[in-house]
Amino acid sequence: MARVLAMWARPRNRKADLYPPPLGPERAEMLMALNL
């Protein structure tokens, strides 16, 4: 239980390797594709 709480308390940037990469294109690329 202590390990879970310790992991949960860490800031998101220190847990970045645990998160999947963001899906989809970057904002600028998406806006160019949509001609906006």
CHARMM-style PDB file with segment names, atoms N, HN, CA, C and O in Angstrom:
ATOM      1  N   MET     1       0.827  -1.192   0.000  1.00  0.00      PROA
ATOM      2  CA  MET     1       0.000   0.000   0.000  1.00  0.00      PROA
ATOM      3  C   MET     1       0.873   1.259   0.000  1.00  0.00      PROA
ATOM      4  O   MET     1       0.561   2.234  -0.683  1.00  0.00      PROA
ATOM      5  N   ALA     2       1.947   1.235   0.753  1.00  0.00      PROA
ATOM      6  HN  ALA     2       2.200   0.443   1.308  1.00  0.00      PROA
ATOM      7  CA  ALA     2       2.836   2.399   0.816  1.00  0.00      PROA
ATOM      8  C   ALA     2       3.472   2.683  -0.540  1.00  0.00      PROA
ATOM      9  O   ALA     2       3.660   3.844  -0.903  1.00  0.00      PROA
ATOM     10  N   ARG     3       3.807   1.628  -1.296  1.00  0.00      PROA
ATOM     11  HN  ARG     3       3.654   0.685  -1.000  1.00  0.00      PROA
ATOM     12  CA  ARG     3       4.405   1.830  -2.624  1.00  0.00      PROA
ATOM     13  C   ARG     3       3.420   2.503  -3.563  1.00  0.00      PROA
ATOM     14  O   ARG     3       3.805   3.365  -4.352  1.00  0.00      PROA
ATOM     15  N   VAL     4       2.151   2.118  -3.486  1.00  0.00      PROA
ATOM     16  HN  VAL     4       1.838   1.418  -2.844  1.00  0.00      PROA
ATOM     17  CA  VAL     4       1.124   2.722  -4.337  1.00  0.00      PROA
ATOM     18  C   VAL     4       0.960   4.193  -3.992  1.00  0.00      PROA
ATOM     19  O   VAL     4       0.898   5.035  -4.887  1.00  0.00      PROA
ATOM     20  N   LEU     5       0.889   4.511  -2.709  1.00  0.00      PROA
ATOM     21  HN  LEU     5       0.939   3.827  -1.981  1.00  0.00      PROA
ATOM     22  CA  LEU     5       0.740   5.903  -2.294  1.00  0.00      PROA
ATOM     23  C   LEU     5       1.961   6.736  -2.678  1.00  0.00      PROA
ATOM     24  O   LEU     5       1.825   7.896  -3.068  1.00  0.00      PROA
ATOM     25  N   ALA     6       3.150   6.150  -2.568  1.00  0.00      PROA
ATOM     26  HN  ALA     6       3.261   5.208  -2.251  1.00  0.00      PROA
ATOM     27  CA  ALA     6       4.364   6.872  -2.945  1.00  0.00      PROA
ATOM     28  C   ALA     6       4.370   7.165  -4.441  1.00  0.00      PROA
ATOM     29  O   ALA     6       4.755   8.259  -4.854  1.00  0.00      PROA
ATOM     30  N   MET     7       3.952   6.208  -5.250  1.00  0.00      PROA
ATOM     31  HN  MET     7       3.640   5.319  -4.915  1.00  0.00      PROA
ATOM     32  CA  MET     7       3.898   6.423  -6.698  1.00  0.00      PROA
ATOM     33  C   MET     7       2.838   7.457  -7.037  1.00  0.00      PROA
ATOM     34  O   MET     7       3.052   8.304  -7.904  1.00  0.00      PROA
ATOM     35  N   TRP     8       1.709   7.397  -6.368  1.00  0.00      PROA
ATOM     36  HN  TRP     8       1.535   6.709  -5.664  1.00  0.00      PROA
ATOM     37  CA  TRP     8       0.607   8.324  -6.629  1.00  0.00      PROA
ATOM     38  C   TRP     8       0.996   9.752  -6.257  1.00  0.00      PROA
ATOM     39  O   TRP     8       0.543  10.702  -6.896  1.00  0.00      PROA
ATOM     40  N   ALA     9       1.826   9.911  -5.233  1.00  0.00      PROA
ATOM     41  HN  ALA     9       2.194   9.139  -4.714  1.00  0.00      PROA
ATOM     42  CA  ALA     9       2.208  11.232  -4.750  1.00  0.00      PROA
ATOM     43  C   ALA     9       3.273  11.898  -5.624  1.00  0.00      PROA
ATOM     44  O   ALA     9       3.472  13.110  -5.535  1.00  0.00      PROA
ATOM     45  N   ARG    10       3.956  11.122  -6.463  1.00  0.00      PROA
ATOM     46  HN  ARG    10       3.795  10.137  -6.534  1.00  0.00      PROA
ATOM     47  CA  ARG    10       4.987  11.708  -7.323  1.00  0.00      PROA
ATOM     48  C   ARG    10       4.352  12.605  -8.376  1.00  0.00      PROA
ATOM     49  O   ARG    10       3.260  12.303  -8.856  1.00  0.00      PROA
ATOM     50  N   PRO    11       5.010  13.702  -8.746  1.00  0.00      PROA
ATOM     51  CA  PRO    11       4.473  14.567  -9.803  1.00  0.00      PROA
ATOM     52  C   PRO    11       4.409  13.823 -11.132  1.00  0.00      PROA
ATOM     53  O   PRO    11       5.168  12.882 -11.368  1.00  0.00      PROA
ATOM     54  N   ARG    12       3.495  14.256 -11.994  1.00  0.00      PROA
ATOM     55  HN  ARG    12       2.879  15.020 -11.802  1.00  0.00      PROA
ATOM     56  CA  ARG    12       3.287  13.575 -13.271  1.00  0.00      PROA
ATOM     57  C   ARG    12       4.555  13.573 -14.134  1.00  0.00      PROA
ATOM     58  O   ARG    12       4.824  12.591 -14.826  1.00  0.00      PROA
ATOM     59  N   ASN    13       5.337  14.660 -14.101  1.00  0.00      PROA
ATOM     60  HN  ASN    13       5.118  15.458 -13.539  1.00  0.00      PROA
ATOM     61  CA  ASN    13       6.528  14.690 -14.952  1.00  0.00      PROA
ATOM     62  C   ASN    13       7.575  13.666 -14.510  1.00  0.00      PROA
ATOM     63  O   ASN    13       8.403  13.256 -15.324  1.00  0.00      PROA
ATOM     64  N   ARG    14       7.563  13.247 -13.258  1.00  0.00      PROA
ATOM     65  HN  ARG    14       6.891  13.580 -12.596  1.00  0.00      PROA
ATOM     66  CA  ARG    14       8.484  12.195 -12.806  1.00  0.00      PROA
ATOM     67  C   ARG    14       7.957  10.810 -13.127  1.00  0.00      PROA
ATOM     68  O   ARG    14       8.694   9.829 -13.020  1.00  0.00      PROA
ATOM     69  N   LYS    15       6.673  10.711 -13.526  1.00  0.00      PROA
ATOM     70  HN  LYS    15       6.075  11.508 -13.613  1.00  0.00      PROA
ATOM     71  CA  LYS    15       6.072   9.434 -13.901  1.00  0.00      PROA
ATOM     72  C   LYS    15       5.831   9.364 -15.408  1.00  0.00      PROA
ATOM     73  O   LYS    15       5.085   8.500 -15.870  1.00  0.00      PROA
ATOM     74  N   ALA    16       6.445  10.252 -16.176  1.00  0.00      PROA
ATOM     75  HN  ALA    16       7.051  10.953 -15.801  1.00  0.00      PROA
ATOM     76  CA  ALA    16       6.161  10.365 -17.604  1.00  0.00      PROA
ATOM     77  C   ALA    16       6.388   9.049 -18.340  1.00  0.00      PROA
ATOM     78  O   ALA    16       5.669   8.747 -19.292  1.00  0.00      PROA
ATOM     79  N   ASP    17       7.364   8.266 -17.920  1.00  0.00      PROA
ATOM     80  HN  ASP    17       7.949   8.511 -17.146  1.00  0.00      PROA
ATOM     81  CA  ASP    17       7.632   7.002 -18.603  1.00  0.00      PROA
ATOM     82  C   ASP    17       6.534   5.976 -18.365  1.00  0.00      PROA
ATOM     83  O   ASP    17       6.490   4.963 -19.064  1.00  0.00      PROA
ATOM     84  N   LEU    18       5.652   6.201 -17.410  1.00  0.00      PROA
ATOM     85  HN  LEU    18       5.687   7.024 -16.843  1.00  0.00      PROA
ATOM     86  CA  LEU    18       4.566   5.260 -17.131  1.00  0.00      PROA
ATOM     87  C   LEU    18       3.329   5.540 -17.979  1.00  0.00      PROA
ATOM     88  O   LEU    18       2.448   4.687 -18.087  1.00  0.00      PROA
ATOM     89  N   TYR    19       3.256   6.733 -18.583  1.00  0.00      PROA
ATOM     90  HN  TYR    19       3.972   7.426 -18.495  1.00  0.00      PROA
ATOM     91  CA  TYR    19       2.097   7.110 -19.388  1.00  0.00      PROA
ATOM     92  C   TYR    19       2.342   6.767 -20.854  1.00  0.00      PROA
ATOM     93  O   TYR    19       3.472   6.877 -21.328  1.00  0.00      PROA
ATOM     94  N   PRO    20       1.299   6.353 -21.581  1.00  0.00      PROA
ATOM     95  CA  PRO    20       1.471   6.091 -23.011  1.00  0.00      PROA
ATOM     96  C   PRO    20       1.681   7.405 -23.767  1.00  0.00      PROA
ATOM     97  O   PRO    20       1.324   8.469 -23.261  1.00  0.00      PROA
ATOM     98  N   PRO    21       2.256   7.345 -24.971  1.00  0.00      PROA
ATOM     99  CA  PRO    21       2.436   8.577 -25.743  1.00  0.00      PROA
ATOM    100  C   PRO    21       1.080   9.149 -26.146  1.00  0.00      PROA
ATOM    101  O   PRO    21       0.121   8.395 -26.311  1.00  0.00      PROA
ATOM    102  N   PRO    22       0.984  10.466 -26.306  1.00  0.00      PROA
ATOM    103  CA  PRO    22      -0.290  11.069 -26.696  1.00  0.00      PROA
ATOM    104  C   PRO    22      -0.711  10.597 -28.084  1.00  0.00      PROA
ATOM    105  O   PRO    22       0.128  10.390 -28.960  1.00  0.00      PROA
ATOM    106  N   LEU    23      -1.992  10.431 -28.269  1.00  0.00      PROA
ATOM    107  HN  LEU    23      -2.674  10.599 -27.557  1.00  0.00      PROA
ATOM    108  CA  LEU    23      -2.513   9.963 -29.550  1.00  0.00      PROA
ATOM    109  C   LEU    23      -2.772  11.142 -30.480  1.00  0.00      PROA
ATOM    110  O   LEU    23      -3.007  12.260 -30.022  1.00  0.00      PROA
ATOM    111  N   GLY    24      -2.731  10.893 -31.763  1.00  0.00      PROA
ATOM    112  HN  GLY    24      -2.540   9.984 -32.135  1.00  0.00      PROA
ATOM    113  CA  GLY    24      -3.105  11.897 -32.749  1.00  0.00      PROA
ATOM    114  C   GLY    24      -1.986  12.868 -33.080  1.00  0.00      PROA
ATOM    115  O   GLY    24      -0.915  12.835 -32.474  1.00  0.00      PROA
ATOM    116  N   PRO    25      -2.251  13.737 -34.056  1.00  0.00      PROA
ATOM    117  CA  PRO    25      -1.239  14.695 -34.506  1.00  0.00      PROA
ATOM    118  C   PRO    25      -1.096  15.869 -33.542  1.00  0.00      PROA
ATOM    119  O   PRO    25      -1.946  16.096 -32.681  1.00  0.00      PROA
ATOM    120  N   GLU    26      -0.027  16.589 -33.706  1.00  0.00      PROA
ATOM    121  HN  GLU    26       0.663  16.404 -34.406  1.00  0.00      PROA
ATOM    122  CA  GLU    26       0.156  17.826 -32.945  1.00  0.00      PROA
ATOM    123  C   GLU    26      -0.863  18.850 -33.422  1.00  0.00      PROA
ATOM    124  O   GLU    26      -1.436  18.704 -34.501  1.00  0.00      PROA
ATOM    125  N   ARG    27      -1.086  19.863 -32.637  1.00  0.00      PROA
ATOM    126  HN  ARG    27      -0.620  19.982 -31.760  1.00  0.00      PROA
ATOM    127  CA  ARG    27      -2.119  20.865 -32.944  1.00  0.00      PROA
ATOM    128  C   ARG    27      -1.877  21.564 -34.286  1.00  0.00      PROA
ATOM    129  O   ARG    27      -2.802  21.672 -35.092  1.00  0.00      PROA
ATOM    130  N   ALA    28      -0.660  22.036 -34.540  1.00  0.00      PROA
ATOM    131  HN  ALA    28       0.091  21.948 -33.886  1.00  0.00      PROA
ATOM    132  CA  ALA    28      -0.373  22.754 -35.787  1.00  0.00      PROA
ATOM    133  C   ALA    28      -0.597  21.852 -36.996  1.00  0.00      PROA
ATOM    134  O   ALA    28      -1.167  22.279 -38.000  1.00  0.00      PROA
ATOM    135  N   GLU    29      -0.147  20.605 -36.894  1.00  0.00      PROA
ATOM    136  HN  GLU    29       0.316  20.258 -36.078  1.00  0.00      PROA
ATOM    137  CA  GLU    29      -0.317  19.651 -37.990  1.00  0.00      PROA
ATOM    138  C   GLU    29      -1.798  19.375 -38.237  1.00  0.00      PROA
ATOM    139  O   GLU    29      -2.225  19.278 -39.388  1.00  0.00      PROA
ATOM    140  N   MET    30      -2.576  19.248 -37.180  1.00  0.00      PROA
ATOM    141  HN  MET    30      -2.229  19.326 -36.245  1.00  0.00      PROA
ATOM    142  CA  MET    30      -4.005  18.978 -37.311  1.00  0.00      PROA
ATOM    143  C   MET    30      -4.719  20.158 -37.971  1.00  0.00      PROA
ATOM    144  O   MET    30      -5.556  19.961 -38.852  1.00  0.00      PROA
ATOM    145  N   LEU    31      -4.392  21.385 -37.549  1.00  0.00      PROA
ATOM    146  HN  LEU    31      -3.712  21.544 -36.834  1.00  0.00      PROA
ATOM    147  CA  LEU    31      -5.040  22.560 -38.127  1.00  0.00      PROA
ATOM    148  C   LEU    31      -4.692  22.719 -39.603  1.00  0.00      PROA
ATOM    149  O   LEU    31      -5.538  23.139 -40.392  1.00  0.00      PROA
ATOM    150  N   MET    32      -3.462  22.390 -39.988  1.00  0.00      PROA
ATOM    151  HN  MET    32      -2.775  22.048 -39.347  1.00  0.00      PROA
ATOM    152  CA  MET    32      -3.093  22.464 -41.404  1.00  0.00      PROA
ATOM    153  C   MET    32      -3.860  21.420 -42.201  1.00  0.00      PROA
ATOM    154  O   MET    32      -4.296  21.702 -43.317  1.00  0.00      PROA
ATOM    155  N   ALA    33      -4.036  20.223 -41.656  1.00  0.00      PROA
ATOM    156  HN  ALA    33      -3.682  19.994 -40.749  1.00  0.00      PROA
ATOM    157  CA  ALA    33      -4.767  19.171 -42.353  1.00  0.00      PROA
ATOM    158  C   ALA    33      -6.241  19.528 -42.514  1.00  0.00      PROA
ATOM    159  O   ALA    33      -6.874  19.132 -43.493  1.00  0.00      PROA
ATOM    160  N   LEU    34      -6.788  20.274 -41.559  1.00  0.00      PROA
ATOM    161  HN  LEU    34      -6.274  20.595 -40.763  1.00  0.00      PROA
ATOM    162  CA  LEU    34      -8.195  20.673 -41.623  1.00  0.00      PROA
ATOM    163  C   LEU    34      -8.389  21.986 -42.379  1.00  0.00      PROA
ATOM    164  O   LEU    34      -9.517  22.451 -42.541  1.00  0.00      PROA
ATOM    165  N   ASN    35      -7.287  22.583 -42.840  1.00  0.00      PROA
ATOM    166  HN  ASN    35      -6.371  22.205 -42.708  1.00  0.00      PROA
ATOM    167  CA  ASN    35      -7.328  23.861 -43.570  1.00  0.00      PROA
ATOM    168  C   ASN    35      -7.994  24.959 -42.757  1.00  0.00      PROA
ATOM    169  O   ASN    35      -8.818  25.713 -43.276  1.00  0.00      PROA
ATOM    170  N   LEU    36      -7.640  25.046 -41.490  1.00  0.00      PROA
ATOM    171  HN  LEU    36      -6.971  24.434 -41.069  1.00  0.00      PROA
ATOM    172  CA  LEU    36      -8.189  26.105 -40.634  1.00  0.00      PROA
ATOM    173  C   LEU    36      -7.177  27.198 -40.415  1.00  0.00      PROA
ATOM    174  OT1 LEU    36      -7.463  28.173 -39.720  1.00  0.00      PROA
TER     175      LEU     36
END
